[in-house]
Amino acid sequence: MDTILNVAVVGCGYWGPNLIRNFSSLPECLVKQVCDTDESRLKHMKKLYPSVTTTREFEELVNDKELDAIVVATPVHLHHELAKKSLLAGKHTFIEKPMATSSAECEELVTQAEKNKLTLMVGHTFIYSTPVRKIKEIVDSGDIGEIQYISSRRLNLGLFQKDINVTWDLAPHDISIILYFMGKPPISINCQGKAHVNPNIEDVTNMSLNFENGGFAIIHSSWLDPNKVREMVIVGSKRMIVYNDNEPLEKIKIYDKRVEAPPHYDTFAEFHYSYHYGDAYIPYLKQVEPLKVETQHFLDCIRKGQKPETNGLEGLRVVQILEASSRSLKNDGAKVEIDLELGKKPVVA
Ligand SMILES: NC(=O)c1ccc[n+]([C@@H]2O[C@H](COP(=O)([O-])OP(=O)(O)OC[C@H]3O[C@@H](n4cnc5c(N)ncnc54)[C@H](O)[C@@H]3O)[C@@H](O)[C@H]2O)c1
């Protein structure tokens, strides 16, 4: 397939315009239509992209025989309904994160895409970012040793969502990155949180993910914090990495620091921790917009008939973890065991 791919984007609120801008910048694709129920958003998009057709009716996208792909960037409760219609109409489909509001919905979309041999991709944007890819390379090289734990903080004031809590809104990023680094799914989840602004919609949560053989990750998500924080610390048995996504250039620092306890000792006097303090190193990172890589990857996968890195199954894994976090939240942080196998297909009735 070497013709131009015709793409439509549904949802032109905060995030949709970023997708429209990136798809529009790719020479092998044409943003043919954009859809939103809000006329003022459509007027704004028409001003920015005069050649684009605008519509308030999603059915017009589904019925457009010239469209190859539909990108869903609406509120989460609509993802399943719109993506299902898109797949049933034979369109390759990109869905923003989180993929849907339940794993059952995700499984249905994965099955539908496979049945119709269509590309299904989820917008786990950070997997396409240079710092995350660099850290993965360092982790896989064995340079930091075995990951002992990961701690992630994604905090800011707002944007409050009406249909999902802060975990479902912000933590999909942390979860997808942590699964990417760990290369395996967690075996249990705990999550606690509180709703301060909207009743029943938690605006601050703390999730922990437990992995086989002792691996551990903590995710702190908040819409109620004075500072915008985007920080992840990866503690390895040999070295430690601090990833601060708010830093304009020096987003990753690798610290040659570790603590070693003596393997055995007979008297208290013989017991010494050994603290190792070495240099810190800042790797060079090429400046590329992750969304550009992500949108290009979607088009490449359509053309080559390949599975995207963040395909429907990966989207499903993240939603399964979010579901487990919601079950734990309801039980005041009780441990919820989960059995996910990355890359294993869901059993769909
Ligand atoms: N990948 C990322 O880094 C990232 C960042 C922000 C948001 N997102 C995701 O993008 C999606 C949209 O989030 P947002 O913050 O832009 O939301 P938003 O509320 O700002 O925008 C949603 C838009 O969808 C429109 N809409 C609602 N119902 C519709 C319908 N039936 N048909 C057509 N349009 C409809 C609304 O009018 C609005 O303009 C969410 O899934 C969110 O999680 C992803």
The ligand as a Tripos MOL2 file, in Angstrom:
@<TRIPOS>MOLECULE
LIG
   44    48     1     0     0
SMALL
NO_CHARGES

@<TRIPOS>ATOM
      1 N1         -1.6930   10.3050   25.1900 N.am      1 LIG1
      2 C1         -1.7010   11.3420   25.9990 C.2       1 LIG1
      3 O1         -0.6590   11.7850   26.4800 O.2       1 LIG1
      4 C2         -3.0150   12.0080   26.3360 C.ar      1 LIG1
      5 C3         -3.0410   13.2790   26.9340 C.ar      1 LIG1
      6 C4         -4.2670   13.8520   27.2200 C.ar      1 LIG1
      7 C5         -5.4640   13.1640   26.9480 C.ar      1 LIG1
      8 N2         -5.3990   11.9330   26.3830 N.ar      1 LIG1
      9 C6         -6.6170   11.1570   26.1000 C.3       1 LIG1
     10 O2         -7.3130   11.7760   25.0130 O.3       1 LIG1
     11 C7         -8.7210   11.5620   25.1580 C.3       1 LIG1
     12 C8         -9.4200   12.9200   25.1180 C.3       1 LIG1
     13 O3         -9.0110   13.6700   26.2360 O.3       1 LIG1
     14 P1         -9.1330   15.2630   26.2430 P.3       1 LIG1
     15 O4         -8.4110   15.7150   27.4490 O.co2     1 LIG1
     16 O5         -8.7940   15.8150   24.9140 O.co2     1 LIG1
     17 O6        -10.7150   15.4470   26.4850 O.3       1 LIG1
     18 P2        -11.5820   16.7350   26.1690 P.3       1 LIG1
     19 O7        -12.8120   16.6130   26.9930 O.co2     1 LIG1
     20 O8        -10.7620   17.9690   26.2380 O.co2     1 LIG1
     21 O9        -11.9870   16.5410   24.6280 O.3       1 LIG1
     22 C9        -12.8870   15.5750   24.2040 C.3       1 LIG1
     23 C10       -13.6190   16.1010   22.9490 C.3       1 LIG1
     24 O10       -14.4920   15.0820   22.4920 O.3       1 LIG1
     25 C11       -15.6910   15.7030   22.0680 C.3       1 LIG1
     26 N3        -16.7820   14.7330   22.0950 N.ar      1 LIG1
     27 C12       -17.4970   14.2780   23.1630 C.ar      1 LIG1
     28 N4        -18.4310   13.3950   22.7520 N.ar      1 LIG1
     29 C13       -18.2910   13.2540   21.4320 C.ar      1 LIG1
     30 C14       -18.9650   12.4750   20.4560 C.ar      1 LIG1
     31 N5        -19.9660   11.6380   20.7750 N.pl3     1 LIG1
     32 N6        -18.5870   12.5920   19.1610 N.ar      1 LIG1
     33 C15       -17.5940   13.4320   18.8090 C.ar      1 LIG1
     34 N7        -16.9190   14.2090   19.7070 N.ar      1 LIG1
     35 C16       -17.2710   14.1190   20.9860 C.ar      1 LIG1
     36 C17       -15.8940   16.8390   23.0570 C.3       1 LIG1
     37 O11       -16.7730   17.8320   22.5300 O.3       1 LIG1
     38 C18       -14.4580   17.3550   23.2280 C.3       1 LIG1
     39 O12       -14.1500   18.3730   22.3060 O.3       1 LIG1
     40 C19        -8.8890   10.8190   26.4740 C.3       1 LIG1
     41 O13        -8.9670    9.4520   26.2080 O.3       1 LIG1
     42 C20        -7.6080   11.1310   27.2410 C.3       1 LIG1
     43 O14        -7.2830   10.1430   28.2020 O.3       1 LIG1
     44 C21        -4.2030   11.3510   26.0630 C.ar      1 LIG1
@<TRIPOS>BOND
     1     1     2 1
     2     2     3 2
     3     2     4 1
     4     4     5 ar
     5     4    44 ar
     6     5     6 ar
     7     6     7 ar
     8     7     8 ar
     9     8     9 1
    10     8    44 ar
    11     9    10 1
    12     9    42 1
    13    10    11 1
    14    11    12 1
    15    11    40 1
    16    12    13 1
    17    13    14 1
    18    14    15 2
    19    14    16 1
    20    14    17 1
    21    17    18 1
    22    18    19 2
    23    18    20 1
    24    18    21 1
    25    21    22 1
    26    22    23 1
    27    23    24 1
    28    23    38 1
    29    24    25 1
    30    25    26 1
    31    25    36 1
    32    26    27 ar
    33    26    35 ar
    34    27    28 ar
    35    28    29 ar
    36    29    30 ar
    37    29    35 ar
    38    30    31 1
    39    30    32 ar
    40    32    33 ar
    41    33    34 ar
    42    34    35 ar
    43    36    37 1
    44    36    38 1
    45    38    39 1
    46    40    41 1
    47    40    42 1
    48    42    43 1
@<TRIPOS>SUBSTRUCTURE
     1 LIG1         1 GROUP 0 **** ****
